[in-house]
Amino acid sequence: MIKGLHHNAYRCRDSEETRAFYEDFLGLPLSGILEIAETKSGRPAQVLHTFYRLDDGSFLAFFEEPDEPFDFKPQRDFDLHIALEVRPDVLTPMLEKGKAAGIETRGISDHGFIDSIYFRDPNGYVIELTAKRANHDAAMSPGDPRHRAVLAGWTKSRRAGKAA
């Protein structure tokens, strides 16, 4: 039924700053744009919706709506991030590129089945570039019973802590 991800959409502060990060820095081409004057609910709007294409045909998208407030609150490491897959040989050059550009940059982090680096985009979102390791597919297998066992243990522990 669900074929895949078409796009994820996020608010942005400034469409041009966002384009510079996603197209010029990350290399994702600006591939679509919509100007929206009225929402489907009938609300008047002044919105620019931009799309940046990934190699698999999916998109990251952003909405700039300058006249409507949006809380771009600071995000911690795990709060909200966008993870994009790259080849392993891309991590070190991108880490160096981010540092040279003065972009907040962290990594390389060893997660056991992937290695990752992290940037902060102009909107405050954490962008993770991640490279699969040889054991990735086994570690991310939907049929692996360990996933549900760890989740069940976590849930039991959390619920026990709330009852105390």
KOLVEXLUM-359441 format. One record per residue (C-alpha): residue in one letter; x, z, y. Coordinates in steps of 0.2 Angstrom, whole numbers, padded with zeros to 4 digits, always signed. Layout:
residues N
AXZY...
end
This chain:
residues 164
M+0000+0000+0000I+0013+0005+0013K+0026-0008+0014G+0039+0000+0025L+0042+0006+0042H+0038-0006+0057H+0044+0006+0071N+0045+0024+0077A+0041+0026+0095Y+0047+0039+0107R+0045+0042+0126C+0060+0038+0137R+0065+0043+0155D+0071+0026+0160S+0069+0010+0151E+0085+0002+0157E+0096+0017+0153T+0088+0018+0136R+0091-0001+0134A+0110+0001+0138F+0112+0015+0125Y+0102+0006+0111E+0108-0012+0114D+0125-0010+0123F+0131+0005+0114L+0123+0005+0097G+0121-0014+0096L+0102-0014+0092P+0095-0030+0101L+0080-0028+0113S+0068-0038+0103G+0051-0035+0110I+0043-0028+0126L+0025-0024+0131E+0018-0020+0148I+0002-0009+0146A-0010-0007+0160E-0024+0002+0150T-0024+0011+0134K-0035+0008+0120S-0045+0023+0125G-0048+0015+0142R-0036+0026+0152P-0027+0017+0166A-0008+0017+0163Q+0008+0010+0169V+0018+0009+0153L+0033-0001+0147H+0035-0002+0128T+0052-0008+0122F+0058-0012+0104Y+0075-0012+0097R+0078-0021+0080L+0087-0014+0066D+0095-0025+0052D+0081-0021+0040G+0068-0029+0052S+0061-0012+0058F+0062-0006+0076L+0065+0009+0086A+0053+0009+0101F+0051+0018+0117F+0038+0021+0130E+0042+0023+0148E+0027+0030+0158P+0034+0036+0175D+0017+0042+0182E+0013+0054+0167P+0023+0069+0164F+0032+0072+0148D+0043+0087+0143F+0060+0080+0138K+0065+0098+0132P+0083+0100+0125Q+0083+0098+0106R+0094+0107+0095D+0104+0099+0080F+0089+0100+0068D+0074+0100+0079L+0072+0081+0081H+0084+0067+0077I+0084+0049+0072A+0096+0044+0058L+0102+0026+0056E+0111+0020+0042V+0128+0012+0044R+0143+0006+0033P+0156+0020+0030D+0169+0010+0039V+0158+0011+0055L+0158+0030+0057T+0176+0033+0064P+0176+0018+0076M+0158+0024+0083L+0164+0042+0084E+0179+0036+0095K+0168+0024+0105G+0156+0038+0109K+0169+0050+0114A+0177+0036+0125A+0161+0033+0133G+0158+0051+0138I+0143+0052+0127E+0140+0069+0118T+0147+0066+0101R+0149+0076+0085G+0155+0073+0067I+0160+0068+0055S+0149+0079+0045D+0150+0080+0026H+0132+0082+0018G+0137+0079+0000F+0128+0063-0002I+0130+0055+0016D+0143+0057+0030S+0136+0058+0048I+0141+0057+0066Y+0129+0062+0080F+0126+0056+0098R+0114+0062+0111D+0104+0047+0120P+0099+0047+0138N+0083+0055+0134G+0091+0069+0125Y+0087+0063+0107V+0100+0066+0094I+0105+0050+0086E+0113+0051+0069L+0123+0037+0061T+0124+0040+0043A+0134+0032+0029K+0129+0033+0010R+0141+0040-0003A+0141+0033-0021N+0130+0048-0026H+0117+0044-0013D+0103+0036-0024A+0104+0049-0037A+0103+0063-0024M+0088+0055-0016S+0079+0051-0032P+0060+0054-0030G+0059+0059-0048D+0072+0072-0048P+0063+0089-0053R+0076+0099-0043H+0068+0094-0027R+0051+0102-0031A+0060+0117-0038V+0070+0120-0022L+0055+0118-0012A+0045+0130-0023G+0058+0143-0021W+0060+0141-0003T+0041+0142+0000K+0039+0157-0011S+0054+0166-0002R+0046+0161+0015R+0029+0167+0010A+0036+0184+0003G+0045+0186+0020K+0029+0184+0030A+0019+0196+0019A+0032+0210+0022
end
